[in-house]
């Protein structure tokens, strides 16, 4: 299926949504953005695991400085 070309703003918005979906696993209903409720948008964009101090997603494992010790 071919979609109509996106404006620059629409492309950036789609890119941000796709990145957030990949980072959090959250999805939006497949409807035009103006049909989404405020609650749906808040639920999608908020994330309990967001590191409030740095504004970035928390790292885990070796990225967070965890050292693995062999037995």
PDB file of N, H, CA, C and O in Angstrom:
ATOM      1  N   UNK A   1       0.834  -1.167   0.000  1.00  0.00           N
ATOM      2  CA  UNK A   1       0.000   0.000   0.000  1.00  0.00           C
ATOM      3  C   UNK A   1       0.884   1.236   0.000  1.00  0.00           C
ATOM      4  O   UNK A   1       1.811   1.329   0.805  1.00  0.00           O
ATOM      5  N   UNK A   2       0.621   2.168  -0.869  1.00  0.00           N
ATOM      6  H   UNK A   2      -0.132   2.092  -1.523  1.00  0.00           H
ATOM      7  CA  UNK A   2       1.368   3.419  -0.927  1.00  0.00           C
ATOM      8  C   UNK A   2       0.647   4.495  -0.139  1.00  0.00           C
ATOM      9  O   UNK A   2      -0.575   4.625  -0.209  1.00  0.00           O
ATOM     10  N   UNK A   3       1.417   5.257   0.605  1.00  0.00           N
ATOM     11  H   UNK A   3       2.409   5.151   0.661  1.00  0.00           H
ATOM     12  CA  UNK A   3       0.866   6.355   1.385  1.00  0.00           C
ATOM     13  C   UNK A   3       1.225   7.675   0.707  1.00  0.00           C
ATOM     14  O   UNK A   3       2.243   7.766   0.021  1.00  0.00           O
ATOM     15  N   UNK A   4       0.397   8.687   0.898  1.00  0.00           N
ATOM     16  H   UNK A   4      -0.430   8.613   1.456  1.00  0.00           H
ATOM     17  CA  UNK A   4       0.732   9.981   0.305  1.00  0.00           C
ATOM     18  C   UNK A   4       2.022  10.523   0.937  1.00  0.00           C
ATOM     19  O   UNK A   4       2.338  10.195   2.081  1.00  0.00           O
ATOM     20  N   UNK A   5       2.759  11.348   0.197  1.00  0.00           N
ATOM     21  H   UNK A   5       2.502  11.614  -0.732  1.00  0.00           H
ATOM     22  CA  UNK A   5       4.001  11.897   0.754  1.00  0.00           C
ATOM     23  C   UNK A   5       3.723  12.724   2.008  1.00  0.00           C
ATOM     24  O   UNK A   5       2.677  13.363   2.124  1.00  0.00           O
ATOM     25  N   UNK A   6       4.658  12.706   2.930  1.00  0.00           N
ATOM     26  H   UNK A   6       5.508  12.187   2.836  1.00  0.00           H
ATOM     27  CA  UNK A   6       4.520  13.439   4.183  1.00  0.00           C
ATOM     28  C   UNK A   6       5.225  14.790   4.080  1.00  0.00           C
ATOM     29  O   UNK A   6       6.248  14.923   3.408  1.00  0.00           O
ATOM     30  N   UNK A   7       4.660  15.785   4.757  1.00  0.00           N
ATOM     31  H   UNK A   7       3.830  15.677   5.303  1.00  0.00           H
ATOM     32  CA  UNK A   7       5.366  17.059   4.869  1.00  0.00           C
ATOM     33  C   UNK A   7       6.545  16.848   5.818  1.00  0.00           C
ATOM     34  O   UNK A   7       6.649  15.809   6.470  1.00  0.00           O
ATOM     35  N   UNK A   8       7.423  17.834   5.889  1.00  0.00           N
ATOM     36  H   UNK A   8       7.339  18.678   5.359  1.00  0.00           H
ATOM     37  CA  UNK A   8       8.571  17.736   6.787  1.00  0.00           C
ATOM     38  C   UNK A   8       8.109  17.537   8.232  1.00  0.00           C
ATOM     39  O   UNK A   8       8.646  16.684   8.938  1.00  0.00           O
ATOM     40  N   UNK A   9       7.126  18.312   8.674  1.00  0.00           N
ATOM     41  H   UNK A   9       6.690  19.005   8.100  1.00  0.00           H
ATOM     42  CA  UNK A   9       6.620  18.186  10.050  1.00  0.00           C
ATOM     43  C   UNK A   9       5.993  16.825  10.304  1.00  0.00           C
ATOM     44  O   UNK A   9       6.200  16.235  11.364  1.00  0.00           O
ATOM     45  N   UNK A  10       5.230  16.322   9.343  1.00  0.00           N
ATOM     46  H   UNK A  10       5.062  16.801   8.481  1.00  0.00           H
ATOM     47  CA  UNK A  10       4.607  15.001   9.490  1.00  0.00           C
ATOM     48  C   UNK A  10       5.671  13.905   9.560  1.00  0.00           C
ATOM     49  O   UNK A  10       5.541  12.953  10.329  1.00  0.00           O
ATOM     50  N   UNK A  11       6.723  14.048   8.750  1.00  0.00           N
ATOM     51  H   UNK A  11       6.829  14.821   8.126  1.00  0.00           H
ATOM     52  CA  UNK A  11       7.802  13.070   8.753  1.00  0.00           C
ATOM     53  C   UNK A  11       8.513  13.055  10.105  1.00  0.00           C
ATOM     54  O   UNK A  11       8.772  11.984  10.654  1.00  0.00           O
ATOM     55  N   UNK A  12       8.830  14.231  10.646  1.00  0.00           N
ATOM     56  H   UNK A  12       8.619  15.101  10.200  1.00  0.00           H
ATOM     57  CA  UNK A  12       9.504  14.314  11.944  1.00  0.00           C
ATOM     58  C   UNK A  12       8.614  13.734  13.042  1.00  0.00           C
ATOM     59  O   UNK A  12       9.090  12.995  13.904  1.00  0.00           O
ATOM     60  N   UNK A  13       7.328  14.066  13.011  1.00  0.00           N
ATOM     61  H   UNK A  13       6.941  14.666  12.311  1.00  0.00           H
ATOM     62  CA  UNK A  13       6.399  13.524  14.003  1.00  0.00           C
ATOM     63  C   UNK A  13       6.346  11.999  13.927  1.00  0.00           C
ATOM     64  O   UNK A  13       6.389  11.326  14.956  1.00  0.00           O
ATOM     65  N   UNK A  14       6.253  11.455  12.726  1.00  0.00           N
ATOM     66  H   UNK A  14       6.218  12.002  11.889  1.00  0.00           H
ATOM     67  CA  UNK A  14       6.210   9.996  12.553  1.00  0.00           C
ATOM     68  C   UNK A  14       7.501   9.355  13.053  1.00  0.00           C
ATOM     69  O   UNK A  14       7.471   8.297  13.682  1.00  0.00           O
ATOM     70  N   UNK A  15       8.624   9.995  12.775  1.00  0.00           N
ATOM     71  H   UNK A  15       8.648  10.854  12.265  1.00  0.00           H
ATOM     72  CA  UNK A  15       9.912   9.491  13.210  1.00  0.00           C
ATOM     73  C   UNK A  15      10.001   9.464  14.736  1.00  0.00           C
ATOM     74  O   UNK A  15      10.460   8.476  15.309  1.00  0.00           O
ATOM     75  N   UNK A  16       9.565  10.542  15.399  1.00  0.00           N
ATOM     76  H   UNK A  16       9.192  11.344  14.933  1.00  0.00           H
ATOM     77  CA  UNK A  16       9.587  10.589  16.859  1.00  0.00           C
ATOM     78  C   UNK A  16       8.687   9.524  17.468  1.00  0.00           C
ATOM     79  O   UNK A  16       9.063   8.877  18.445  1.00  0.00           O
ATOM     80  N   UNK A  17       7.511   9.339  16.903  1.00  0.00           N
ATOM     81  H   UNK A  17       7.205   9.865  16.109  1.00  0.00           H
ATOM     82  CA  UNK A  17       6.592   8.305  17.399  1.00  0.00           C
ATOM     83  C   UNK A  17       7.210   6.925  17.226  1.00  0.00           C
ATOM     84  O   UNK A  17       7.147   6.098  18.136  1.00  0.00           O
ATOM     85  N   UNK A  18       7.805   6.671  16.066  1.00  0.00           N
ATOM     86  H   UNK A  18       7.857   7.342  15.327  1.00  0.00           H
ATOM     87  CA  UNK A  18       8.413   5.365  15.813  1.00  0.00           C
ATOM     88  C   UNK A  18       9.583   5.097  16.765  1.00  0.00           C
ATOM     89  O   UNK A  18       9.728   3.986  17.274  1.00  0.00           O
ATOM     90  N   UNK A  19      10.413   6.111  17.004  1.00  0.00           N
ATOM     91  H   UNK A  19      10.296   7.013  16.591  1.00  0.00           H
ATOM     92  CA  UNK A  19      11.543   5.941  17.922  1.00  0.00           C
ATOM     93  C   UNK A  19      11.040   5.661  19.333  1.00  0.00           C
ATOM     94  O   UNK A  19      11.567   4.783  20.017  1.00  0.00           O
ATOM     95  N   UNK A  20      10.020   6.406  19.772  1.00  0.00           N
ATOM     96  H   UNK A  20       9.592   7.118  19.216  1.00  0.00           H
ATOM     97  CA  UNK A  20       9.485   6.204  21.129  1.00  0.00           C
ATOM     98  C   UNK A  20       8.833   4.827  21.247  1.00  0.00           C
ATOM     99  O   UNK A  20       8.930   4.180  22.290  1.00  0.00           O
ATOM    100  N   UNK A  21       8.169   4.379  20.181  1.00  0.00           N
ATOM    101  H   UNK A  21       8.089   4.904  19.334  1.00  0.00           H
ATOM    102  CA  UNK A  21       7.565   3.048  20.183  1.00  0.00           C
ATOM    103  C   UNK A  21       8.637   1.975  20.351  1.00  0.00           C
ATOM    104  O   UNK A  21       8.466   1.034  21.126  1.00  0.00           O
ATOM    105  N   UNK A  22       9.742   2.119  19.622  1.00  0.00           N
ATOM    106  H   UNK A  22       9.881   2.884  18.992  1.00  0.00           H
ATOM    107  CA  UNK A  22      10.829   1.147  19.739  1.00  0.00           C
ATOM    108  C   UNK A  22      11.489   1.198  21.115  1.00  0.00           C
ATOM    109  O   UNK A  22      11.873   0.160  21.654  1.00  0.00           O
ATOM    110  N   UNK A  23      11.625   2.386  21.683  1.00  0.00           N
ATOM    111  H   UNK A  23      11.313   3.229  21.246  1.00  0.00           H
ATOM    112  CA  UNK A  23      12.290   2.534  22.978  1.00  0.00           C
ATOM    113  C   UNK A  23      11.438   2.021  24.138  1.00  0.00           C
ATOM    114  O   UNK A  23      11.967   1.481  25.109  1.00  0.00           O
ATOM    115  N   UNK A  24      10.116   2.192  24.036  1.00  0.00           N
ATOM    116  H   UNK A  24       9.686   2.631  23.247  1.00  0.00           H
ATOM    117  CA  UNK A  24       9.247   1.871  25.174  1.00  0.00           C
ATOM    118  C   UNK A  24       8.337   0.671  24.956  1.00  0.00           C
ATOM    119  O   UNK A  24       7.843   0.087  25.920  1.00  0.00           O
ATOM    120  N   UNK A  25       8.111   0.297  23.704  1.00  0.00           N
ATOM    121  H   UNK A  25       8.513   0.771  22.920  1.00  0.00           H
ATOM    122  CA  UNK A  25       7.182  -0.790  23.403  1.00  0.00           C
ATOM    123  C   UNK A  25       5.729  -0.334  23.377  1.00  0.00           C
ATOM    124  O   UNK A  25       4.827  -1.143  23.160  1.00  0.00           O
ATOM    125  N   UNK A  26       5.502   0.940  23.592  1.00  0.00           N
ATOM    126  H   UNK A  26       6.235   1.597  23.768  1.00  0.00           H
ATOM    127  CA  UNK A  26       4.127   1.463  23.578  1.00  0.00           C
ATOM    128  C   UNK A  26       3.715   1.794  22.146  1.00  0.00           C
ATOM    129  O   UNK A  26       4.548   2.152  21.313  1.00  0.00           O
ATOM    130  N   UNK A  27       2.436   1.670  21.880  1.00  0.00           N
ATOM    131  H   UNK A  27       1.760   1.380  22.557  1.00  0.00           H
ATOM    132  CA  UNK A  27       1.926   1.971  20.544  1.00  0.00           C
ATOM    133  C   UNK A  27       0.720   2.894  20.638  1.00  0.00           C
ATOM    134  O   UNK A  27       0.097   3.025  21.692  1.00  0.00           O
ATOM    135  N   UNK A  28       0.403   3.528  19.516  1.00  0.00           N
ATOM    136  H   UNK A  28       0.908   3.422  18.659  1.00  0.00           H
ATOM    137  CA  UNK A  28      -0.794   4.356  19.400  1.00  0.00           C
ATOM    138  C   UNK A  28      -1.794   3.652  18.496  1.00  0.00           C
ATOM    139  O   UNK A  28      -1.417   2.838  17.654  1.00  0.00           O
ATOM    140  N   UNK A  29      -3.072   3.972  18.677  1.00  0.00           N
ATOM    141  H   UNK A  29      -3.378   4.633  19.362  1.00  0.00           H
ATOM    142  CA  UNK A  29      -4.080   3.442  17.759  1.00  0.00           C
ATOM    143  C   UNK A  29      -3.772   3.940  16.352  1.00  0.00           C
ATOM    144  O   UNK A  29      -3.225   5.031  16.187  1.00  0.00           O
ATOM    145  N   UNK A  30      -4.112   3.163  15.352  1.00  0.00           N
ATOM    146  H   UNK A  30      -4.556   2.277  15.486  1.00  0.00           H
ATOM    147  CA  UNK A  30      -3.855   3.528  13.962  1.00  0.00           C
ATOM    148  C   UNK A  30      -4.981   4.420  13.440  1.00  0.00           C
ATOM    149  O   UNK A  30      -5.806   4.007  12.625  1.00  0.00           O
ATOM    150  N   UNK A  31      -4.983   5.656  13.939  1.00  0.00           N
ATOM    151  H   UNK A  31      -4.313   5.991  14.601  1.00  0.00           H
ATOM    152  CA  UNK A  31      -5.964   6.661  13.529  1.00  0.00           C
ATOM    153  C   UNK A  31      -5.223   7.969  13.294  1.00  0.00           C
ATOM    154  O   UNK A  31      -4.086   8.116  13.742  1.00  0.00           O
ATOM    155  N   UNK A  32      -5.841   8.925  12.601  1.00  0.00           N
ATOM    156  H   UNK A  32      -6.765   8.806  12.237  1.00  0.00           H
ATOM    157  CA  UNK A  32      -5.195  10.236  12.453  1.00  0.00           C
ATOM    158  C   UNK A  32      -4.927  10.839  13.832  1.00  0.00           C
ATOM    159  O   UNK A  32      -5.715  10.643  14.756  1.00  0.00           O
ATOM    160  N   UNK A  33      -3.817  11.573  13.977  1.00  0.00           N
ATOM    161  H   UNK A  33      -3.176  11.733  13.226  1.00  0.00           H
ATOM    162  CA  UNK A  33      -3.443  12.116  15.287  1.00  0.00           C
ATOM    163  C   UNK A  33      -4.541  12.920  15.979  1.00  0.00           C
ATOM    164  O   UNK A  33      -4.658  12.869  17.204  1.00  0.00           O
ATOM    165  N   UNK A  34      -5.334  13.650  15.231  1.00  0.00           N
ATOM    166  H   UNK A  34      -5.239  13.692  14.236  1.00  0.00           H
ATOM    167  CA  UNK A  34      -6.372  14.469  15.858  1.00  0.00           C
ATOM    168  C   UNK A  34      -7.490  13.628  16.486  1.00  0.00           C
ATOM    169  O   UNK A  34      -8.297  14.156  17.252  1.00  0.00           O
ATOM    170  N   UNK A  35      -7.547  12.340  16.177  1.00  0.00           N
ATOM    171  H   UNK A  35      -6.891  11.911  15.555  1.00  0.00           H
ATOM    172  CA  UNK A  35      -8.554  11.463  16.764  1.00  0.00           C
ATOM    173  C   UNK A  35      -8.096  10.792  18.058  1.00  0.00           C
ATOM    174  O   UNK A  35      -8.886  10.120  18.721  1.00  0.00           O
ATOM    175  N   UNK A  36      -6.823  10.972  18.421  1.00  0.00           N
ATOM    176  H   UNK A  36      -6.181  11.518  17.883  1.00  0.00           H
ATOM    177  CA  UNK A  36      -6.316  10.403  19.672  1.00  0.00           C
ATOM    178  C   UNK A  36      -6.768  11.272  20.840  1.00  0.00           C
ATOM    179  O   UNK A  36      -6.805  12.498  20.735  1.00  0.00           O
ATOM    180  N   UNK A  37      -7.107  10.632  21.943  1.00  0.00           N
ATOM    181  H   UNK A  37      -7.077   9.636  22.029  1.00  0.00           H
ATOM    182  CA  UNK A  37      -7.540  11.376  23.122  1.00  0.00           C
ATOM    183  C   UNK A  37      -6.320  11.885  23.885  1.00  0.00           C
ATOM    184  O   UNK A  37      -5.205  11.398  23.700  1.00  0.00           O
ATOM    185  N   UNK A  38      -6.551  12.865  24.738  1.00  0.00           N
ATOM    186  H   UNK A  38      -7.457  13.261  24.889  1.00  0.00           H
ATOM    187  CA  UNK A  38      -5.463  13.386  25.575  1.00  0.00           C
ATOM    188  C   UNK A  38      -4.893  12.270  26.442  1.00  0.00           C
ATOM    189  O   UNK A  38      -3.678  12.183  26.622  1.00  0.00           O
ATOM    190  N   UNK A  39      -5.759  11.420  26.979  1.00  0.00           N
ATOM    191  H   UNK A  39      -6.745  11.491  26.833  1.00  0.00           H
ATOM    192  CA  UNK A  39      -5.302  10.313  27.819  1.00  0.00           C
ATOM    193  C   UNK A  39      -4.405   9.355  27.035  1.00  0.00           C
ATOM    194  O   UNK A  39      -3.381   8.905  27.548  1.00  0.00           O
ATOM    195  N   UNK A  40      -4.785   9.040  25.793  1.00  0.00           N
ATOM    196  H   UNK A  40      -5.618   9.405  25.376  1.00  0.00           H
ATOM    197  CA  UNK A  40      -3.961   8.151  24.970  1.00  0.00           C
ATOM    198  C   UNK A  40      -2.584   8.762  24.724  1.00  0.00           C
ATOM    199  O   UNK A  40      -1.575   8.060  24.788  1.00  0.00           O
ATOM    200  N   UNK A  41      -2.535  10.045  24.448  1.00  0.00           N
ATOM    201  H   UNK A  41      -3.355  10.615  24.396  1.00  0.00           H
ATOM    202  CA  UNK A  41      -1.264  10.712  24.180  1.00  0.00           C
ATOM    203  C   UNK A  41      -0.390  10.757  25.436  1.00  0.00           C
ATOM    204  O   UNK A  41       0.817  10.528  25.362  1.00  0.00           O
ATOM    205  N   UNK A  42      -0.993  11.048  26.576  1.00  0.00           N
ATOM    206  H   UNK A  42      -1.974  11.234  26.637  1.00  0.00           H
ATOM    207  CA  UNK A  42      -0.241  11.081  27.830  1.00  0.00           C
ATOM    208  C   UNK A  42       0.295   9.697  28.156  1.00  0.00           C
ATOM    209  O   UNK A  42       1.459   9.557  28.531  1.00  0.00           O
ATOM    210  N   UNK A  43      -0.540   8.671  28.019  1.00  0.00           N
ATOM    211  H   UNK A  43      -1.485   8.784  27.714  1.00  0.00           H
ATOM    212  CA  UNK A  43      -0.100   7.299  28.284  1.00  0.00           C
ATOM    213  C   UNK A  43       1.040   6.890  27.354  1.00  0.00           C
ATOM    214  O   UNK A  43       1.969   6.199  27.773  1.00  0.00           O
ATOM    215  N   UNK A  44       0.971   7.315  26.097  1.00  0.00           N
ATOM    216  H   UNK A  44       0.216   7.876  25.756  1.00  0.00           H
ATOM    217  CA  UNK A  44       2.003   6.948  25.129  1.00  0.00           C
ATOM    218  C   UNK A  44       3.330   7.647  25.437  1.00  0.00           C
ATOM    219  O   UNK A  44       4.375   6.999  25.474  1.00  0.00           O
ATOM    220  N   UNK A  45       3.294   8.953  25.655  1.00  0.00           N
ATOM    221  H   UNK A  45       2.444   9.480  25.624  1.00  0.00           H
ATOM    222  CA  UNK A  45       4.527   9.728  25.798  1.00  0.00           C
ATOM    223  C   UNK A  45       5.138   9.664  27.186  1.00  0.00           C
ATOM    224  O   UNK A  45       6.336   9.911  27.330  1.00  0.00           O
ATOM    225  N   UNK A  46       4.363   9.343  28.213  1.00  0.00           N
ATOM    226  H   UNK A  46       3.391   9.143  28.097  1.00  0.00           H
ATOM    227  CA  UNK A  46       4.947   9.251  29.555  1.00  0.00           C
ATOM    228  C   UNK A  46       5.623   7.899  29.714  1.00  0.00           C
ATOM    229  O   UNK A  46       5.244   6.915  29.079  1.00  0.00           O
ATOM    230  N   UNK A  47       6.630   7.873  30.571  1.00  0.00           N
ATOM    231  H   UNK A  47       6.938   8.672  31.087  1.00  0.00           H
ATOM    232  CA  UNK A  47       7.322   6.610  30.820  1.00  0.00           C
ATOM    233  C   UNK A  47       7.844   6.607  32.249  1.00  0.00           C
ATOM    234  O   UNK A  47       8.646   7.462  32.626  1.00  0.00           O
ATOM    235  N   UNK A  48       7.392   5.651  33.037  1.00  0.00           N
ATOM    236  H   UNK A  48       6.741   4.957  32.732  1.00  0.00           H
ATOM    237  CA  UNK A  48       7.792   5.551  34.438  1.00  0.00           C
ATOM    238  C   UNK A  48       9.274   5.277  34.603  1.00  0.00           C
ATOM    239  O   UNK A  48       9.829   5.537  35.671  1.00  0.00           O
ATOM    240  N   UNK A  49       9.921   4.765  33.587  1.00  0.00           N
ATOM    241  H   UNK A  49       9.470   4.554  32.719  1.00  0.00           H
ATOM    242  CA  UNK A  49      11.328   4.401  33.680  1.00  0.00           C
ATOM    243  C   UNK A  49      12.254   5.507  33.188  1.00  0.00           C
ATOM    244  O   UNK A  49      13.467   5.313  33.108  1.00  0.00           O
ATOM    245  N   UNK A  50      11.695   6.652  32.863  1.00  0.00           N
ATOM    246  H   UNK A  50      10.709   6.810  32.928  1.00  0.00           H
ATOM    247  CA  UNK A  50      12.505   7.765  32.401  1.00  0.00           C
ATOM    248  C   UNK A  50      13.331   8.302  33.560  1.00  0.00           C
ATOM    249  O   UNK A  50      12.810   8.533  34.651  1.00  0.00           O
ATOM    250  N   UNK A  51      14.600   8.496  33.322  1.00  0.00           N
ATOM    251  H   UNK A  51      15.023   8.309  32.435  1.00  0.00           H
ATOM    252  CA  UNK A  51      15.486   9.041  34.342  1.00  0.00           C
ATOM    253  C   UNK A  51      15.249  10.544  34.405  1.00  0.00           C
ATOM    254  O   UNK A  51      15.694  11.287  33.531  1.00  0.00           O
ATOM    255  N   UNK A  52      14.547  10.985  35.441  1.00  0.00           N
ATOM    256  H   UNK A  52      14.185  10.381  36.151  1.00  0.00           H
ATOM    257  CA  UNK A  52      14.151  12.386  35.562  1.00  0.00           C
ATOM    258  C   UNK A  52      15.350  13.321  35.631  1.00  0.00           C
ATOM    259  O   UNK A  52      15.271  14.446  35.139  1.00  0.00           O
ATOM    260  N   UNK A  53      16.440  12.895  36.216  1.00  0.00           N
ATOM    261  H   UNK A  53      16.505  11.981  36.616  1.00  0.00           H
ATOM    262  CA  UNK A  53      17.597  13.771  36.374  1.00  0.00           C
ATOM    263  C   UNK A  53      18.252  14.105  35.036  1.00  0.00           C
ATOM    264  O   UNK A  53      18.652  15.246  34.809  1.00  0.00           O
ATOM    265  N   UNK A  54      18.361  13.126  34.162  1.00  0.00           N
ATOM    266  H   UNK A  54      18.036  12.199  34.347  1.00  0.00           H
ATOM    267  CA  UNK A  54      19.066  13.361  32.895  1.00  0.00           C
ATOM    268  C   UNK A  54      18.127  13.520  31.719  1.00  0.00           C
ATOM    269  O   UNK A  54      18.539  14.004  30.665  1.00  0.00           O
ATOM    270  N   UNK A  55      16.861  13.120  31.876  1.00  0.00           N
ATOM    271  H   UNK A  55      16.526  12.728  32.733  1.00  0.00           H
ATOM    272  CA  UNK A  55      15.923  13.211  30.766  1.00  0.00           C
ATOM    273  C   UNK A  55      16.124  12.136  29.723  1.00  0.00           C
ATOM    274  O   UNK A  55      15.625  12.256  28.604  1.00  0.00           O
ATOM    275  N   UNK A  56      16.853  11.079  30.074  1.00  0.00           N
ATOM    276  H   UNK A  56      17.258  10.981  30.982  1.00  0.00           H
ATOM    277  CA  UNK A  56      17.092  10.004  29.112  1.00  0.00           C
ATOM    278  C   UNK A  56      16.588   8.681  29.670  1.00  0.00           C
ATOM    279  O   UNK A  56      16.335   8.553  30.868  1.00  0.00           O
ATOM    280  N   UNK A  57      16.449   7.721  28.806  1.00  0.00           N
ATOM    281  H   UNK A  57      16.654   7.824  27.833  1.00  0.00           H
ATOM    282  CA  UNK A  57      16.043   6.399  29.248  1.00  0.00           C
ATOM    283  C   UNK A  57      17.168   5.776  30.059  1.00  0.00           C
ATOM    284  O   UNK A  57      18.338   5.937  29.712  1.00  0.00           O
ATOM    285  N   UNK A  58      16.837   5.069  31.130  1.00  0.00           N
ATOM    286  H   UNK A  58      15.886   4.938  31.412  1.00  0.00           H
ATOM    287  CA  UNK A  58      17.873   4.464  31.950  1.00  0.00           C
ATOM    288  C   UNK A  58      18.607   3.374  31.187  1.00  0.00           C
ATOM    289  O   UNK A  58      18.030   2.696  30.337  1.00  0.00           O
ATOM    290  N   UNK A  59      19.871   3.217  31.498  1.00  0.00           N
ATOM    291  H   UNK A  59      20.340   3.768  32.188  1.00  0.00           H
ATOM    292  CA  UNK A  59      20.662   2.160  30.881  1.00  0.00           C
ATOM    293  C   UNK A  59      20.651   0.953  31.810  1.00  0.00           C
ATOM    294  O   UNK A  59      20.430   1.084  33.014  1.00  0.00           O
ATOM    295  N   UNK A  60      20.886  -0.193  31.252  1.00  0.00           N
ATOM    296  H   UNK A  60      21.065  -0.299  30.274  1.00  0.00           H
ATOM    297  CA  UNK A  60      20.895  -1.395  32.080  1.00  0.00           C
ATOM    298  C   UNK A  60      22.151  -2.207  31.804  1.00  0.00           C
ATOM    299  O   UNK A  60      22.834  -2.000  30.801  1.00  0.00           O
ATOM    300  N   UNK A  61      22.438  -3.118  32.695  1.00  0.00           N
ATOM    301  H   UNK A  61      21.883  -3.286  33.510  1.00  0.00           H
ATOM    302  CA  UNK A  61      23.558  -4.034  32.495  1.00  0.00           C
ATOM    303  C   UNK A  61      24.890  -3.329  32.416  1.00  0.00           C
ATOM    304  O   UNK A  61      25.160  -2.410  33.189  1.00  0.00           O
ATOM    305  N   UNK A  62      25.730  -3.758  31.479  1.00  0.00           N
ATOM    306  H   UNK A  62      25.511  -4.504  30.851  1.00  0.00           H
ATOM    307  CA  UNK A  62      27.093  -3.231  31.341  1.00  0.00           C
ATOM    308  C   UNK A  62      27.080  -1.742  31.000  1.00  0.00           C
ATOM    309  O   UNK A  62      28.004  -1.015  31.365  1.00  0.00           O
ATOM    310  N   UNK A  63      26.052  -1.289  30.312  1.00  0.00           N
ATOM    311  H   UNK A  63      25.301  -1.880  30.016  1.00  0.00           H
ATOM    312  CA  UNK A  63      25.961   0.133  29.980  1.00  0.00           C
ATOM    313  C   UNK A  63      25.838   0.989  31.227  1.00  0.00           C
ATOM    314  O   UNK A  63      26.297   2.131  31.239  1.00  0.00           O
ATOM    315  N   UNK A  64      25.232   0.462  32.266  1.00  0.00           N
ATOM    316  H   UNK A  64      24.859  -0.466  32.256  1.00  0.00           H
ATOM    317  CA  UNK A  64      25.012   1.212  33.500  1.00  0.00           C
ATOM    318  C   UNK A  64      26.181   1.031  34.475  1.00  0.00           C
ATOM    319  O   UNK A  64      26.120   1.499  35.612  1.00  0.00           O
ATOM    320  N   UNK A  65      27.225   0.365  34.037  1.00  0.00           N
ATOM    321  H   UNK A  65      27.275  -0.015  33.113  1.00  0.00           H
ATOM    322  CA  UNK A  65      28.379   0.184  34.899  1.00  0.00           C
ATOM    323  C   UNK A  65      28.353  -1.095  35.690  1.00  0.00           C
ATOM    324  O   UNK A  65      29.187  -1.297  36.572  1.00  0.00           O
ATOM    325  N   UNK A  66      27.416  -1.961  35.394  1.00  0.00           N
ATOM    326  H   UNK A  66      26.737  -1.798  34.677  1.00  0.00           H
ATOM    327  CA  UNK A  66      27.329  -3.249  36.100  1.00  0.00           C
ATOM    328  C   UNK A  66      28.526  -4.106  35.702  1.00  0.00           C
ATOM    329  O   UNK A  66      28.838  -4.248  34.519  1.00  0.00           O
ATOM    330  N   UNK A  67      29.170  -4.655  36.676  1.00  0.00           N
ATOM    331  H   UNK A  67      28.917  -4.540  37.637  1.00  0.00           H
ATOM    332  CA  UNK A  67      30.338  -5.500  36.412  1.00  0.00           C
ATOM    333  C   UNK A  67      29.932  -6.953  36.620  1.00  0.00           C
ATOM    334  O   UNK A  67      29.373  -7.305  37.660  1.00  0.00           O
ATOM    335  N   UNK A  68      30.209  -7.783  35.645  1.00  0.00           N
ATOM    336  H   UNK A  68      30.663  -7.497  34.801  1.00  0.00           H
ATOM    337  CA  UNK A  68      29.919  -9.211  35.761  1.00  0.00           C
ATOM    338  C   UNK A  68      31.133  -9.904  36.348  1.00  0.00           C
ATOM    339  O   UNK A  68      32.262  -9.708  35.898  1.00  0.00           O
ATOM    340  N   UNK A  69      30.885 -10.704  37.346  1.00  0.00           N
ATOM    341  H   UNK A  69      29.968 -10.864  37.712  1.00  0.00           H
ATOM    342  CA  UNK A  69      31.946 -11.477  37.976  1.00  0.00           C
ATOM    343  C   UNK A  69      31.792 -12.938  37.588  1.00  0.00           C
ATOM    344  O   UNK A  69      30.703 -13.502  37.699  1.00  0.00           O
ATOM    345  N   UNK A  70      32.864 -13.545  37.139  1.00  0.00           N
ATOM    346  H   UNK A  70      33.748 -13.087  37.048  1.00  0.00           H
ATOM    347  CA  UNK A  70      32.774 -14.950  36.790  1.00  0.00           C
ATOM    348  C   UNK A  70      32.945 -15.792  38.050  1.00  0.00           C
ATOM    349  O   UNK A  70      33.668 -15.412  38.972  1.00  0.00           O
ATOM    350  N   UNK A  71      32.277 -16.928  38.077  1.00  0.00           N
ATOM    351  H   UNK A  71      31.690 -17.237  37.329  1.00  0.00           H
ATOM    352  CA  UNK A  71      32.293 -17.789  39.262  1.00  0.00           C
ATOM    353  C   UNK A  71      33.550 -18.602  39.349  1.00  0.00           C
ATOM    354  O   UNK A  71      33.719 -19.378  40.289  1.00  0.00           O
TER     355      UNK A  71
END
